[in-house]
């Protein structure tokens, strides 16, 4: 399956790193391309705050600003606003028609579904998200019912404004618009929300909320119920979910689009991902094997004199040119090159993981197609 954007076609499943403020920390667009990153996610709220959506628009949009010619998915910014209000209720409140909040400079902003869509168009998005009210698995049923009601109402408003913008701009190939399914930990509310959004004919659907329970464990049941409620053949987006084993589990549930800060943030904090060293070639990697990956910590003393690359199956700049010992040295002296090389490696780990998952899915599909033919031949 492939997902067609205005700035390119992306095979699924795919992972988009977070470039929240129109930058993937520590790397540039050429580094992203070298790491085979197919697209990135940027955040409407943060770009509204700085440098300002009007500034980005005046400079030709986010692609021009970043020197990036591959797909960009824009998050609505709703999650950030709700987090801000949750931390400090004095900063704003949720209303029937959107969210009102105060920016750090004291200005009051009304983030409505319509404003959210207009800003994402101004940013030059390839795929945009509807504004939704975010809850988590610990939220009460009453809170989740209100969230679903608002999310559905705001999705309708987003759809109407989206159609108006497409007509006004006379776009032959408009950006994609994705709805977000809320409902907390309640299966029936997830199905209810998904059913209402399906009737609006979005281009894809995202899992809304945080899919971890109070103990930090992945709630596979609610993720599966939500995936099953989405339309097959369209993007099924596990928003913000990015641990490698969680991605593999979610691909098996039907999700095919992911984003997270994990690979970039971890690289800046001495945590690098490598595939299990039992595999000699990249094409042999089995992401469904127990312990298929591990973390490597360059600051550990065992790597100070280690001449090997981080991973023998990785073709990133770091692994092809530098040793664990050199990378350890860079981390120990705090040189920014450590964070660049580490980030490129982690991103390549993730793109390699997606490549292997696509390969395995392709082989499984081929076997399924071959089986009926063999049965038919035997019946003749």
C-alpha positions in Angstrom: 0.0 0.0 0.0 1.2 3.5 -0.8 0.1 6.9 0.4 0.1 9.7 -2.2 1.0 13.2 -1.1 1.5 16.3 -3.1 5.2 16.0 -2.3 5.7 12.4 -3.1 4.4 8.8 -2.6 5.2 7.0 0.6 5.1 3.2 0.9 3.3 2.0 4.0 3.8 1.2 6.8 5.9 4.4 7.4 7.5 6.3 10.2 7.6 10.1 10.2 9.9 11.7 12.8 8.7 14.8 14.6 10.0 18.1 13.3 7.8 20.0 15.8 9.1 23.5 15.2 9.9 22.9 11.5 13.2 21.3 12.5 14.2 17.7 13.3 16.6 18.4 16.1 20.3 18.2 15.2 19.9 17.3 11.6 19.1 19.1 8.3 17.1 18.1 5.3 20.0 16.4 3.6 20.6 14.3 6.7 17.0 13.3 6.7 17.2 12.2 3.1 20.3 10.3 3.8 18.5 8.5 6.6 15.7 7.7 4.1 13.1 9.5 6.0 10.0 9.6 3.9 8.2 12.5 5.6 8.0 14.5 8.8 5.4 15.9 11.2 5.3 19.5 12.2 3.1 21.2 14.8 0.6 24.0 14.1 0.6 25.3 17.7 4.3 25.7 18.0 4.7 27.3 14.5 1.8 29.6 15.4 3.8 30.7 18.5 7.1 31.1 16.6 7.9 32.2 14.0 4.2 32.7 13.3 2.1 31.0 10.6 2.0 34.3 8.6 5.8 34.3 8.5 6.0 30.7 7.3 3.4 31.4 4.6 5.2 34.6 3.5 8.4 32.4 3.0 6.6 30.0 0.7 5.3 27.5 3.3 7.0 25.0 5.5 8.6 23.1 2.7 10.4 26.2 1.4 11.3 27.3 4.9 13.0 23.9 5.7 14.4 23.2 2.3 12.4 19.9 2.5 10.7 18.6 -0.7 9.1 15.4 0.8 5.7 15.1 2.5 4.9 17.1 5.6 2.0 16.1 7.9 0.8 18.9 10.2 -0.6 18.2 13.7 -3.4 20.4 14.7 -1.7 21.5 17.9 -4.7 20.6 20.0 -2.7 18.1 22.1 -0.2 20.8 23.1 -2.9 23.3 23.9 -4.8 20.8 26.1 -1.6 19.8 27.8 -0.9 23.5 28.5 -4.3 24.0 30.0 -4.1 20.8 32.0 -0.9 21.9 33.6 -2.3 25.4 34.4 -6.1 25.8 34.1 -5.6 29.6 34.3 -4.1 29.5 30.9 -7.3 28.7 29.1 -10.5 26.7 28.8 -12.4 24.4 26.4 -15.5 25.8 24.8 -18.2 24.5 22.5 -16.6 26.0 19.4 -12.9 25.3 20.3 -10.2 26.2 22.8 -9.3 29.6 24.2 -5.9 29.9 25.8 -3.3 32.5 26.6 0.1 32.5 24.9 3.3 33.1 26.9 3.3 36.7 25.8 -0.2 37.2 27.3 -2.2 37.3 24.1 -5.5 35.4 24.1 -6.0 33.0 21.2 -9.1 31.1 20.1 -8.1 27.8 18.5 -11.3 26.8 16.6 -11.6 24.0 14.1 -11.9 26.5 11.3 -8.8 28.4 12.3 -6.9 25.2 12.7 -7.6 24.1 9.2 -6.8 27.6 7.7 -3.4 27.6 9.5 -2.5 24.2 8.2 -3.3 25.3 4.6 -1.1 28.3 5.2 1.7 26.1 6.3 1.5 24.1 3.0 0.6 20.8 4.6 0.5 17.6 2.6 -1.7 16.0 5.2 -3.5 17.8 8.0 -5.2 16.6 11.2 -8.6 17.7 12.5 -8.8 19.5 15.8 -9.9 17.1 18.6 -10.3 17.0 22.3 -7.6 14.7 23.7 -8.2 12.4 26.7 -6.1 9.4 28.0 -6.8 5.9 29.2 -7.2 7.2 32.8 -10.0 9.7 31.9 -13.5 9.1 33.3 -16.4 7.9 31.1 -18.1 11.3 31.5 -14.9 13.1 30.3 -14.6 10.7 27.3 -18.2 11.1 26.3 -17.8 14.9 26.2 -14.5 14.4 24.3 -16.2 12.3 21.7 -19.1 14.7 21.3 -16.7 17.7 20.8 -14.3 15.7 18.6 -17.1 14.7 16.2 -18.6 18.2 16.2 -15.2 19.8 15.5 -14.4 17.2 12.8 -17.6 18.3 11.0 -16.5 21.9 11.2 -13.0 21.0 10.0 -14.5 19.2 7.0 -16.7 22.1 6.1 -13.8 24.6 6.3 -11.5 22.2 4.4 -13.9 22.0 1.5 -14.3 25.8 1.6 -10.5 26.3 1.4 -10.2 23.8 -1.4 -12.8 25.5 -3.5 -11.5 29.0 -2.7 -7.9 28.0 -3.6 -9.1 26.0 -6.6 -6.9 23.1 -5.7 -6.9 20.2 -8.1 -4.8 18.1 -5.7 -5.7 19.2 -2.2 -3.9 18.0 0.9 -5.2 15.0 2.8 -7.5 15.5 5.8 -7.4 13.0 8.6 -9.9 12.5 11.5 -9.0 11.5 15.0 -10.8 8.8 17.0 -11.2 9.5 20.7 -13.0 7.6 23.4 -10.4 6.9 26.1 -10.3 3.3 27.3 -14.0 2.7 26.4 -14.4 0.4 23.4 -18.0 1.5 22.7 -17.0 5.1 22.7 -14.2 4.4 20.3 -16.5 2.6 17.9 -19.1 5.4 18.3 -16.5 8.1 17.4 -15.1 6.1 14.5 -18.6 5.5 13.1 -19.4 9.2 13.1 -16.1 10.1 11.5 -16.4 7.4 8.8 -19.6 9.1 7.6 -17.5 12.3 6.9 -15.3 10.4 4.5 -11.9 11.5 5.7 -8.7 10.5 3.9 -7.5 8.6 6.9 -7.9 8.2 10.6 -5.7 8.5 13.7 -5.8 6.9 17.1 -6.4 9.8 19.5 -5.2 9.9 23.1 -2.3 8.2 24.8 -2.4 4.4 24.4 -0.6 3.6 27.7 -2.3 2.5 30.9 -1.5 3.7 34.4 1.5 1.3 34.6 3.0 2.5 31.3 2.0 -0.6 29.4 0.6 -0.5 25.9 -3.2 -1.1 25.9 -3.4 -3.5 22.9 -7.1 -4.1 23.3 -8.1 -0.4 22.8 -5.6 0.0 20.0 -7.0 -3.1 18.2 -10.6 -2.0 18.6 -9.8 1.4 17.2 -7.8 0.0 14.3 -10.7 -2.4 13.5 -13.1 0.6 13.5 -11.1 2.4 10.8 -11.6 2.0 7.1 -9.3 -0.5 5.5 -7.2 0.7 2.6 -6.7 4.2 4.2 -4.0 5.5 6.5 -4.4 4.1 10.0 -2.3 6.5 12.1 -1.0 5.5 15.5 -0.2 9.1 16.6 2.7 9.6 18.9 3.5 5.9 19.2 7.1 5.1 18.5 8.8 2.4 20.5 10.1 -0.3 18.0 8.3 -3.2 19.6 5.1 -1.2 19.9 5.3 -0.3 16.2 5.6 -4.0 15.2 2.6 -4.9 17.4 0.5 -2.0 15.9 1.4 -3.0 12.3 0.0 -6.4 13.0 -3.2 -4.7 14.2 -3.4 -2.8 10.9 -1.8 0.6 11.7 0.4 1.8 8.9 1.6 5.3 9.9 3.6 6.4 12.9 5.3 9.3 14.4 7.2 9.9 17.6 10.1 11.9 19.2 11.7 8.7 20.4 14.5 8.3 17.8 15.6 11.9 17.9 15.2 12.6 21.6 16.9 9.3 22.6 19.9 10.1 20.4 20.4 13.3 22.3 20.4 11.4 25.6 23.0 8.6 24.9 20.4 6.0 23.8 20.9 4.5 20.4 19.0 1.7 18.8 20.6 -1.3 17.1 19.2 -4.6 15.7 20.2 -7.8 17.5 23.7 -8.7 16.4 22.7 -12.3 15.4 21.7 -10.9 11.9 24.5 -10.6 9.4 22.5 -8.8 6.7 19.7 -6.2 6.8 17.4 -8.4 4.7 17.7 -11.2 7.4 16.3 -9.0 10.2 13.1 -10.4 11.8 11.2 -7.6 13.7 8.9 -10.2 15.2 11.6 -12.2 16.8 12.0 -11.7 20.6 14.6 -9.2 21.4 15.1 -8.1 17.8 16.7 -4.8 19.0 18.5 -3.3 21.9 19.7 0.0 23.1 23.4 0.9 23.0 24.7 3.6 25.4 27.8 5.2 23.8 28.9 6.7 27.2 29.4 3.3 28.7 33.0 2.5 29.3 32.9 -0.8 27.2 32.7 1.4 24.1 35.6 3.7 24.7 38.0 1.5 22.7 35.5 -0.4 20.6 36.5 -0.1 16.9 33.3 -1.6 15.5 30.5 0.4 14.0 27.3 0.8 15.9 25.6 -1.8 13.8 27.0 -4.1 11.0 23.6 -4.1 9.2 23.1 -0.3 9.2 24.2 1.9 6.2 23.9 5.3 7.9 26.7 7.8 7.8 27.7 7.0 11.4 27.9 3.2 10.9 29.7 3.5 7.5 32.4 5.9 8.5 32.9 6.0 12.3 33.5 3.6 15.2 31.7 3.2 18.5 34.9 4.5 20.1 34.8 7.7 18.2 31.1 8.2 18.8 31.7 7.5 22.5 34.4 10.2 22.5 32.1 12.7 20.9 29.4 12.0 23.5 31.9 12.3 26.3 33.1 15.7 25.2 29.6 16.9 24.4 30.4 17.7 20.8 27.2 18.4 18.7 28.5 16.0 16.0 27.6 13.2 18.4 23.9 14.2 18.4 23.9 14.6 14.6 25.4 11.2 14.0 23.4 9.5 16.7 20.2 11.1 15.4 20.9 10.0 11.8 21.6 6.4 13.1 18.4 6.2 15.1 16.4 7.5 12.2 17.9 5.0 9.9 17.2 2.3 12.4 13.5 3.3 12.2 13.4 3.5 8.4 15.1 0.1 8.2 12.5 -1.3 10.6 9.7 0.0 8.3 11.5 -1.5 5.3 11.6 -4.9 6.9 8.0 -4.7 7.9 7.0 -3.8 4.4 9.1 -6.7 3.0 7.6 -9.2 5.3 4.1 -8.0 4.6 4.8 -8.2 0.9 6.0 -11.8 1.2 3.0 -12.8 3.3 0.7 -11.3 0.7 2.5 -13.2 -2.1 2.1 -16.5 -0.2 -1.6 -15.8 0.4 -2.1 -15.1 -3.4 -0.2 -18.2 -4.2 -2.1 -20.6 -1.9 -5.5 -20.4 -3.8 -3.7 -21.0 -7.1 -2.0 -24.2 -5.7 -5.3 -25.4 -4.3 -7.0 -24.8 -7.6 -4.3 -26.7 -9.5 -4.7 -29.7 -7.2 -8.5 -29.8 -7.8 -8.1 -30.2 -11.6 
